[in-house]
Amino acid sequence: MTLTFEVDLPEDLARFRLPEAVAARLQMLLDRQDSGQPLSAQERKETEGLVDLAEVLTLLRLQAERMTP
């Protein structure tokens, strides 16, 4: 089964990014994790959610760039 969705993308989608404070929080959590410091269960969920959000924004930005003449 294939589902197809049509979404109207805002013209300025190519500049959508995580807000600076959110990106900094994500980077801090990833740096802690990379350095071997364990994250709490809540911090792991937060990190996973922020990574998912960043990936969605990146995919939307790439799609918008592909559609721009």
PDB file of N, CA, C and O in Angstrom:
ATOM      1  N   MET A   1       0.837  -1.161   0.000  1.00  0.00           N
ATOM      2  CA  MET A   1       0.000   0.000   0.000  1.00  0.00           C
ATOM      3  C   MET A   1       0.888   1.232   0.000  1.00  0.00           C
ATOM      4  O   MET A   1       1.861   1.306   0.750  1.00  0.00           O
ATOM      5  N   THR A   2       0.557   2.173  -0.822  1.00  0.00           N
ATOM      6  CA  THR A   2       1.292   3.432  -0.897  1.00  0.00           C
ATOM      7  C   THR A   2       0.351   4.569  -0.550  1.00  0.00           C
ATOM      8  O   THR A   2      -0.758   4.660  -1.077  1.00  0.00           O
ATOM      9  N   LEU A   3       0.802   5.425   0.334  1.00  0.00           N
ATOM     10  CA  LEU A   3       0.044   6.626   0.684  1.00  0.00           C
ATOM     11  C   LEU A   3       0.767   7.831   0.120  1.00  0.00           C
ATOM     12  O   LEU A   3       1.991   7.931   0.210  1.00  0.00           O
ATOM     13  N   THR A   4       0.023   8.727  -0.448  1.00  0.00           N
ATOM     14  CA  THR A   4       0.599   9.943  -0.988  1.00  0.00           C
ATOM     15  C   THR A   4      -0.083  11.134  -0.316  1.00  0.00           C
ATOM     16  O   THR A   4      -1.308  11.201  -0.218  1.00  0.00           O
ATOM     17  N   PHE A   5       0.735  12.056   0.138  1.00  0.00           N
ATOM     18  CA  PHE A   5       0.225  13.255   0.785  1.00  0.00           C
ATOM     19  C   PHE A   5       0.660  14.467  -0.015  1.00  0.00           C
ATOM     20  O   PHE A   5       1.771  14.512  -0.543  1.00  0.00           O
ATOM     21  N   GLU A   6      -0.211  15.433  -0.098  1.00  0.00           N
ATOM     22  CA  GLU A   6       0.155  16.720  -0.672  1.00  0.00           C
ATOM     23  C   GLU A   6       0.186  17.728   0.459  1.00  0.00           C
ATOM     24  O   GLU A   6      -0.755  17.842   1.245  1.00  0.00           O
ATOM     25  N   VAL A   7       1.275  18.447   0.523  1.00  0.00           N
ATOM     26  CA  VAL A   7       1.444  19.443   1.578  1.00  0.00           C
ATOM     27  C   VAL A   7       1.872  20.740   0.935  1.00  0.00           C
ATOM     28  O   VAL A   7       2.806  20.765   0.133  1.00  0.00           O
ATOM     29  N   ASP A   8       1.196  21.815   1.280  1.00  0.00           N
ATOM     30  CA  ASP A   8       1.618  23.137   0.826  1.00  0.00           C
ATOM     31  C   ASP A   8       2.735  23.608   1.737  1.00  0.00           C
ATOM     32  O   ASP A   8       2.537  23.784   2.939  1.00  0.00           O
ATOM     33  N   LEU A   9       3.903  23.809   1.160  1.00  0.00           N
ATOM     34  CA  LEU A   9       5.060  24.231   1.945  1.00  0.00           C
ATOM     35  C   LEU A   9       5.173  25.747   1.911  1.00  0.00           C
ATOM     36  O   LEU A   9       5.006  26.355   0.854  1.00  0.00           O
ATOM     37  N   PRO A  10       5.454  26.361   3.046  1.00  0.00           N
ATOM     38  CA  PRO A  10       5.663  27.807   3.043  1.00  0.00           C
ATOM     39  C   PRO A  10       6.889  28.161   2.211  1.00  0.00           C
ATOM     40  O   PRO A  10       7.845  27.390   2.141  1.00  0.00           O
ATOM     41  N   GLU A  11       6.855  29.310   1.592  1.00  0.00           N
ATOM     42  CA  GLU A  11       7.963  29.715   0.722  1.00  0.00           C
ATOM     43  C   GLU A  11       9.281  29.857   1.478  1.00  0.00           C
ATOM     44  O   GLU A  11      10.349  29.659   0.899  1.00  0.00           O
ATOM     45  N   ASP A  12       9.218  30.194   2.745  1.00  0.00           N
ATOM     46  CA  ASP A  12      10.446  30.408   3.508  1.00  0.00           C
ATOM     47  C   ASP A  12      10.887  29.156   4.266  1.00  0.00           C
ATOM     48  O   ASP A  12      11.675  29.251   5.207  1.00  0.00           O
ATOM     49  N   LEU A  13      10.396  28.002   3.872  1.00  0.00           N
ATOM     50  CA  LEU A  13      10.727  26.758   4.555  1.00  0.00           C
ATOM     51  C   LEU A  13      12.226  26.468   4.526  1.00  0.00           C
ATOM     52  O   LEU A  13      12.753  25.863   5.459  1.00  0.00           O
ATOM     53  N   ALA A  14      12.909  26.887   3.484  1.00  0.00           N
ATOM     54  CA  ALA A  14      14.339  26.607   3.358  1.00  0.00           C
ATOM     55  C   ALA A  14      15.147  27.212   4.505  1.00  0.00           C
ATOM     56  O   ALA A  14      16.284  26.800   4.734  1.00  0.00           O
ATOM     57  N   ARG A  15      14.590  28.168   5.220  1.00  0.00           N
ATOM     58  CA  ARG A  15      15.338  28.771   6.326  1.00  0.00           C
ATOM     59  C   ARG A  15      14.881  28.282   7.696  1.00  0.00           C
ATOM     60  O   ARG A  15      15.350  28.785   8.717  1.00  0.00           O
ATOM     61  N   PHE A  16      13.972  27.308   7.734  1.00  0.00           N
ATOM     62  CA  PHE A  16      13.522  26.744   9.007  1.00  0.00           C
ATOM     63  C   PHE A  16      14.666  25.995   9.669  1.00  0.00           C
ATOM     64  O   PHE A  16      15.325  25.173   9.033  1.00  0.00           O
ATOM     65  N   ARG A  17      14.900  26.271  10.920  1.00  0.00           N
ATOM     66  CA  ARG A  17      15.947  25.626  11.704  1.00  0.00           C
ATOM     67  C   ARG A  17      15.425  25.487  13.134  1.00  0.00           C
ATOM     68  O   ARG A  17      14.447  26.123  13.527  1.00  0.00           O
ATOM     69  N   LEU A  18      16.101  24.644  13.886  1.00  0.00           N
ATOM     70  CA  LEU A  18      15.802  24.612  15.314  1.00  0.00           C
ATOM     71  C   LEU A  18      16.181  25.964  15.913  1.00  0.00           C
ATOM     72  O   LEU A  18      17.198  26.538  15.525  1.00  0.00           O
ATOM     73  N   PRO A  19      15.402  26.476  16.833  1.00  0.00           N
ATOM     74  CA  PRO A  19      15.810  27.711  17.514  1.00  0.00           C
ATOM     75  C   PRO A  19      17.172  27.501  18.178  1.00  0.00           C
ATOM     76  O   PRO A  19      17.501  26.388  18.589  1.00  0.00           O
ATOM     77  N   GLU A  20      17.953  28.560  18.279  1.00  0.00           N
ATOM     78  CA  GLU A  20      19.319  28.462  18.806  1.00  0.00           C
ATOM     79  C   GLU A  20      19.377  27.783  20.163  1.00  0.00           C
ATOM     80  O   GLU A  20      20.239  26.933  20.386  1.00  0.00           O
ATOM     81  N   ALA A  21      18.484  28.136  21.070  1.00  0.00           N
ATOM     82  CA  ALA A  21      18.515  27.547  22.416  1.00  0.00           C
ATOM     83  C   ALA A  21      18.198  26.048  22.357  1.00  0.00           C
ATOM     84  O   ALA A  21      18.777  25.264  23.109  1.00  0.00           O
ATOM     85  N   VAL A  22      17.297  25.651  21.481  1.00  0.00           N
ATOM     86  CA  VAL A  22      16.944  24.233  21.344  1.00  0.00           C
ATOM     87  C   VAL A  22      18.113  23.469  20.728  1.00  0.00           C
ATOM     88  O   VAL A  22      18.449  22.371  21.173  1.00  0.00           O
ATOM     89  N   ALA A  23      18.728  24.054  19.706  1.00  0.00           N
ATOM     90  CA  ALA A  23      19.894  23.412  19.076  1.00  0.00           C
ATOM     91  C   ALA A  23      21.040  23.283  20.077  1.00  0.00           C
ATOM     92  O   ALA A  23      21.738  22.269  20.092  1.00  0.00           O
ATOM     93  N   ALA A  24      21.235  24.300  20.906  1.00  0.00           N
ATOM     94  CA  ALA A  24      22.296  24.257  21.917  1.00  0.00           C
ATOM     95  C   ALA A  24      22.008  23.173  22.956  1.00  0.00           C
ATOM     96  O   ALA A  24      22.918  22.461  23.379  1.00  0.00           O
ATOM     97  N   ARG A  25      20.750  23.049  23.365  1.00  0.00           N
ATOM     98  CA  ARG A  25      20.369  22.006  24.326  1.00  0.00           C
ATOM     99  C   ARG A  25      20.631  20.630  23.723  1.00  0.00           C
ATOM    100  O   ARG A  25      21.191  19.758  24.388  1.00  0.00           O
ATOM    101  N   LEU A  26      20.232  20.431  22.473  1.00  0.00           N
ATOM    102  CA  LEU A  26      20.461  19.152  21.804  1.00  0.00           C
ATOM    103  C   LEU A  26      21.952  18.860  21.724  1.00  0.00           C
ATOM    104  O   LEU A  26      22.378  17.740  22.008  1.00  0.00           O
ATOM    105  N   GLN A  27      22.747  19.847  21.344  1.00  0.00           N
ATOM    106  CA  GLN A  27      24.194  19.643  21.241  1.00  0.00           C
ATOM    107  C   GLN A  27      24.809  19.283  22.583  1.00  0.00           C
ATOM    108  O   GLN A  27      25.682  18.418  22.658  1.00  0.00           O
ATOM    109  N   MET A  28      24.353  19.949  23.654  1.00  0.00           N
ATOM    110  CA  MET A  28      24.861  19.660  24.993  1.00  0.00           C
ATOM    111  C   MET A  28      24.547  18.218  25.393  1.00  0.00           C
ATOM    112  O   MET A  28      25.403  17.519  25.935  1.00  0.00           O
ATOM    113  N   LEU A  29      23.312  17.777  25.124  1.00  0.00           N
ATOM    114  CA  LEU A  29      22.933  16.409  25.461  1.00  0.00           C
ATOM    115  C   LEU A  29      23.743  15.397  24.655  1.00  0.00           C
ATOM    116  O   LEU A  29      24.194  14.386  25.193  1.00  0.00           O
ATOM    117  N   LEU A  30      23.925  15.671  23.366  1.00  0.00           N
ATOM    118  CA  LEU A  30      24.708  14.760  22.527  1.00  0.00           C
ATOM    119  C   LEU A  30      26.173  14.731  22.958  1.00  0.00           C
ATOM    120  O   LEU A  30      26.799  13.671  22.971  1.00  0.00           O
ATOM    121  N   ASP A  31      26.714  15.892  23.308  1.00  0.00           N
ATOM    122  CA  ASP A  31      28.108  15.948  23.780  1.00  0.00           C
ATOM    123  C   ASP A  31      28.278  15.149  25.066  1.00  0.00           C
ATOM    124  O   ASP A  31      29.253  14.413  25.216  1.00  0.00           O
ATOM    125  N   ARG A  32      27.335  15.291  25.993  1.00  0.00           N
ATOM    126  CA  ARG A  32      27.395  14.513  27.241  1.00  0.00           C
ATOM    127  C   ARG A  32      27.360  13.028  26.951  1.00  0.00           C
ATOM    128  O   ARG A  32      28.135  12.253  27.512  1.00  0.00           O
ATOM    129  N   GLN A  33      26.462  12.642  26.079  1.00  0.00           N
ATOM    130  CA  GLN A  33      26.328  11.226  25.720  1.00  0.00           C
ATOM    131  C   GLN A  33      27.602  10.711  25.066  1.00  0.00           C
ATOM    132  O   GLN A  33      28.073   9.618  25.379  1.00  0.00           O
ATOM    133  N   ASP A  34      28.161  11.511  24.149  1.00  0.00           N
ATOM    134  CA  ASP A  34      29.385  11.114  23.444  1.00  0.00           C
ATOM    135  C   ASP A  34      30.582  11.002  24.385  1.00  0.00           C
ATOM    136  O   ASP A  34      31.496  10.216  24.138  1.00  0.00           O
ATOM    137  N   SER A  35      30.579  11.783  25.457  1.00  0.00           N
ATOM    138  CA  SER A  35      31.697  11.741  26.403  1.00  0.00           C
ATOM    139  C   SER A  35      31.553  10.610  27.419  1.00  0.00           C
ATOM    140  O   SER A  35      32.401  10.450  28.297  1.00  0.00           O
ATOM    141  N   GLY A  36      30.487   9.829  27.302  1.00  0.00           N
ATOM    142  CA  GLY A  36      30.302   8.689  28.190  1.00  0.00           C
ATOM    143  C   GLY A  36      29.486   8.974  29.432  1.00  0.00           C
ATOM    144  O   GLY A  36      29.299   8.096  30.273  1.00  0.00           O
ATOM    145  N   GLN A  37      28.995  10.208  29.552  1.00  0.00           N
ATOM    146  CA  GLN A  37      28.146  10.538  30.699  1.00  0.00           C
ATOM    147  C   GLN A  37      26.731  10.036  30.402  1.00  0.00           C
ATOM    148  O   GLN A  37      26.144  10.409  29.387  1.00  0.00           O
ATOM    149  N   PRO A  38      26.191   9.210  31.262  1.00  0.00           N
ATOM    150  CA  PRO A  38      24.845   8.680  30.991  1.00  0.00           C
ATOM    151  C   PRO A  38      23.775   9.763  31.093  1.00  0.00           C
ATOM    152  O   PRO A  38      23.840  10.651  31.942  1.00  0.00           O
ATOM    153  N   LEU A  39      22.801   9.664  30.213  1.00  0.00           N
ATOM    154  CA  LEU A  39      21.650  10.565  30.262  1.00  0.00           C
ATOM    155  C   LEU A  39      20.544   9.875  31.045  1.00  0.00           C
ATOM    156  O   LEU A  39      20.428   8.650  31.033  1.00  0.00           O
ATOM    157  N   SER A  40      19.737  10.673  31.721  1.00  0.00           N
ATOM    158  CA  SER A  40      18.581  10.105  32.417  1.00  0.00           C
ATOM    159  C   SER A  40      17.575   9.641  31.364  1.00  0.00           C
ATOM    160  O   SER A  40      17.693   9.990  30.189  1.00  0.00           O
ATOM    161  N   ALA A  41      16.600   8.865  31.785  1.00  0.00           N
ATOM    162  CA  ALA A  41      15.569   8.389  30.855  1.00  0.00           C
ATOM    163  C   ALA A  41      14.854   9.569  30.208  1.00  0.00           C
ATOM    164  O   ALA A  41      14.559   9.536  29.013  1.00  0.00           O
ATOM    165  N   GLN A  42      14.574  10.605  30.982  1.00  0.00           N
ATOM    166  CA  GLN A  42      13.893  11.789  30.451  1.00  0.00           C
ATOM    167  C   GLN A  42      14.796  12.514  29.444  1.00  0.00           C
ATOM    168  O   GLN A  42      14.317  12.969  28.405  1.00  0.00           O
ATOM    169  N   GLU A  43      16.079  12.623  29.738  1.00  0.00           N
ATOM    170  CA  GLU A  43      17.014  13.280  28.811  1.00  0.00           C
ATOM    171  C   GLU A  43      17.158  12.476  27.515  1.00  0.00           C
ATOM    172  O   GLU A  43      17.288  13.060  26.439  1.00  0.00           O
ATOM    173  N   ARG A  44      17.135  11.149  27.608  1.00  0.00           N
ATOM    174  CA  ARG A  44      17.205  10.317  26.396  1.00  0.00           C
ATOM    175  C   ARG A  44      15.983  10.550  25.520  1.00  0.00           C
ATOM    176  O   ARG A  44      16.104  10.682  24.302  1.00  0.00           O
ATOM    177  N   LYS A  45      14.796  10.602  26.143  1.00  0.00           N
ATOM    178  CA  LYS A  45      13.567  10.867  25.382  1.00  0.00           C
ATOM    179  C   LYS A  45      13.628  12.257  24.746  1.00  0.00           C
ATOM    180  O   LYS A  45      13.258  12.434  23.585  1.00  0.00           O
ATOM    181  N   GLU A  46      14.091  13.223  25.509  1.00  0.00           N
ATOM    182  CA  GLU A  46      14.216  14.594  24.990  1.00  0.00           C
ATOM    183  C   GLU A  46      15.171  14.615  23.798  1.00  0.00           C
ATOM    184  O   GLU A  46      14.876  15.227  22.772  1.00  0.00           O
ATOM    185  N   THR A  47      16.305  13.952  23.934  1.00  0.00           N
ATOM    186  CA  THR A  47      17.298  13.910  22.863  1.00  0.00           C
ATOM    187  C   THR A  47      16.722  13.251  21.616  1.00  0.00           C
ATOM    188  O   THR A  47      16.889  13.761  20.508  1.00  0.00           O
ATOM    189  N   GLU A  48      16.048  12.126  21.792  1.00  0.00           N
ATOM    190  CA  GLU A  48      15.452  11.435  20.652  1.00  0.00           C
ATOM    191  C   GLU A  48      14.422  12.310  19.954  1.00  0.00           C
ATOM    192  O   GLU A  48      14.384  12.363  18.725  1.00  0.00           O
ATOM    193  N   GLY A  49      13.586  12.999  20.728  1.00  0.00           N
ATOM    194  CA  GLY A  49      12.574  13.885  20.149  1.00  0.00           C
ATOM    195  C   GLY A  49      13.203  15.039  19.385  1.00  0.00           C
ATOM    196  O   GLY A  49      12.743  15.390  18.299  1.00  0.00           O
ATOM    197  N   LEU A  50      14.258  15.633  19.949  1.00  0.00           N
ATOM    198  CA  LEU A  50      14.917  16.754  19.279  1.00  0.00           C
ATOM    199  C   LEU A  50      15.632  16.301  18.011  1.00  0.00           C
ATOM    200  O   LEU A  50      15.631  17.016  17.009  1.00  0.00           O
ATOM    201  N   VAL A  51      16.242  15.120  18.047  1.00  0.00           N
ATOM    202  CA  VAL A  51      16.891  14.586  16.841  1.00  0.00           C
ATOM    203  C   VAL A  51      15.836  14.334  15.771  1.00  0.00           C
ATOM    204  O   VAL A  51      16.048  14.666  14.605  1.00  0.00           O
ATOM    205  N   ASP A  52      14.704  13.750  16.156  1.00  0.00           N
ATOM    206  CA  ASP A  52      13.620  13.510  15.192  1.00  0.00           C
ATOM    207  C   ASP A  52      13.140  14.826  14.575  1.00  0.00           C
ATOM    208  O   ASP A  52      12.947  14.919  13.363  1.00  0.00           O
ATOM    209  N   LEU A  53      12.952  15.830  15.414  1.00  0.00           N
ATOM    210  CA  LEU A  53      12.502  17.133  14.922  1.00  0.00           C
ATOM    211  C   LEU A  53      13.523  17.740  13.964  1.00  0.00           C
ATOM    212  O   LEU A  53      13.153  18.262  12.912  1.00  0.00           O
ATOM    213  N   ALA A  54      14.791  17.674  14.319  1.00  0.00           N
ATOM    214  CA  ALA A  54      15.844  18.215  13.453  1.00  0.00           C
ATOM    215  C   ALA A  54      15.865  17.485  12.111  1.00  0.00           C
ATOM    216  O   ALA A  54      16.060  18.108  11.067  1.00  0.00           O
ATOM    217  N   GLU A  55      15.666  16.173  12.136  1.00  0.00           N
ATOM    218  CA  GLU A  55      15.648  15.404  10.889  1.00  0.00           C
ATOM    219  C   GLU A  55      14.465  15.787  10.016  1.00  0.00           C
ATOM    220  O   GLU A  55      14.612  15.922   8.801  1.00  0.00           O
ATOM    221  N   VAL A  56      13.293  15.965  10.615  1.00  0.00           N
ATOM    222  CA  VAL A  56      12.110  16.367   9.839  1.00  0.00           C
ATOM    223  C   VAL A  56      12.331  17.736   9.215  1.00  0.00           C
ATOM    224  O   VAL A  56      12.037  17.936   8.036  1.00  0.00           O
ATOM    225  N   LEU A  57      12.845  18.676   9.993  1.00  0.00           N
ATOM    226  CA  LEU A  57      13.110  20.013   9.453  1.00  0.00           C
ATOM    227  C   LEU A  57      14.122  19.956   8.312  1.00  0.00           C
ATOM    228  O   LEU A  57      13.973  20.663   7.315  1.00  0.00           O
ATOM    229  N   THR A  58      15.140  19.127   8.450  1.00  0.00           N
ATOM    230  CA  THR A  58      16.138  18.976   7.392  1.00  0.00           C
ATOM    231  C   THR A  58      15.512  18.400   6.137  1.00  0.00           C
ATOM    232  O   THR A  58      15.771  18.889   5.038  1.00  0.00           O
ATOM    233  N   LEU A  59      14.694  17.370   6.281  1.00  0.00           N
ATOM    234  CA  LEU A  59      14.035  16.776   5.112  1.00  0.00           C
ATOM    235  C   LEU A  59      13.102  17.777   4.427  1.00  0.00           C
ATOM    236  O   LEU A  59      13.066  17.852   3.198  1.00  0.00           O
ATOM    237  N   LEU A  60      12.360  18.530   5.204  1.00  0.00           N
ATOM    238  CA  LEU A  60      11.472  19.542   4.620  1.00  0.00           C
ATOM    239  C   LEU A  60      12.267  20.628   3.899  1.00  0.00           C
ATOM    240  O   LEU A  60      11.887  21.076   2.818  1.00  0.00           O
ATOM    241  N   ARG A  61      13.389  21.051   4.519  1.00  0.00           N
ATOM    242  CA  ARG A  61      14.241  22.062   3.881  1.00  0.00           C
ATOM    243  C   ARG A  61      14.795  21.551   2.569  1.00  0.00           C
ATOM    244  O   ARG A  61      14.793  22.275   1.574  1.00  0.00           O
ATOM    245  N   LEU A  62      15.273  20.307   2.549  1.00  0.00           N
ATOM    246  CA  LEU A  62      15.820  19.734   1.323  1.00  0.00           C
ATOM    247  C   LEU A  62      14.749  19.637   0.241  1.00  0.00           C
ATOM    248  O   LEU A  62      15.011  19.917  -0.928  1.00  0.00           O
ATOM    249  N   GLN A  63      13.557  19.242   0.635  1.00  0.00           N
ATOM    250  CA  GLN A  63      12.454  19.163  -0.324  1.00  0.00           C
ATOM    251  C   GLN A  63      12.150  20.544  -0.894  1.00  0.00           C
ATOM    252  O   GLN A  63      11.937  20.695  -2.097  1.00  0.00           O
ATOM    253  N   ALA A  64      12.131  21.543  -0.027  1.00  0.00           N
ATOM    254  CA  ALA A  64      11.844  22.907  -0.484  1.00  0.00           C
ATOM    255  C   ALA A  64      12.934  23.386  -1.443  1.00  0.00           C
ATOM    256  O   ALA A  64      12.638  24.052  -2.435  1.00  0.00           O
ATOM    257  N   GLU A  65      14.193  23.048  -1.150  1.00  0.00           N
ATOM    258  CA  GLU A  65      15.298  23.447  -2.026  1.00  0.00           C
ATOM    259  C   GLU A  65      15.193  22.779  -3.382  1.00  0.00           C
ATOM    260  O   GLU A  65      15.481  23.398  -4.406  1.00  0.00           O
ATOM    261  N   ARG A  66      14.783  21.522  -3.398  1.00  0.00           N
ATOM    262  CA  ARG A  66      14.624  20.792  -4.671  1.00  0.00           C
ATOM    263  C   ARG A  66      13.524  21.387  -5.531  1.00  0.00           C
ATOM    264  O   ARG A  66      13.585  21.320  -6.758  1.00  0.00           O
ATOM    265  N   MET A  67      12.511  21.973  -4.887  1.00  0.00           N
ATOM    266  CA  MET A  67      11.363  22.512  -5.600  1.00  0.00           C
ATOM    267  C   MET A  67      11.596  23.950  -6.058  1.00  0.00           C
ATOM    268  O   MET A  67      10.841  24.473  -6.879  1.00  0.00           O
ATOM    269  N   THR A  68      12.630  24.583  -5.534  1.00  0.00           N
ATOM    270  CA  THR A  68      12.921  25.969  -5.884  1.00  0.00           C
ATOM    271  C   THR A  68      13.644  25.998  -7.227  1.00  0.00           C
ATOM    272  O   THR A  68      14.654  25.319  -7.412  1.00  0.00           O
ATOM    273  N   PRO A  69      13.119  26.789  -8.163  1.00  0.00           N
ATOM    274  CA  PRO A  69      13.760  26.856  -9.488  1.00  0.00           C
ATOM    275  C   PRO A  69      15.116  27.519  -9.464  1.00  0.00           C
ATOM    276  O   PRO A  69      15.762  27.640 -10.504  1.00  0.00           O
TER     277      PRO A  69
END
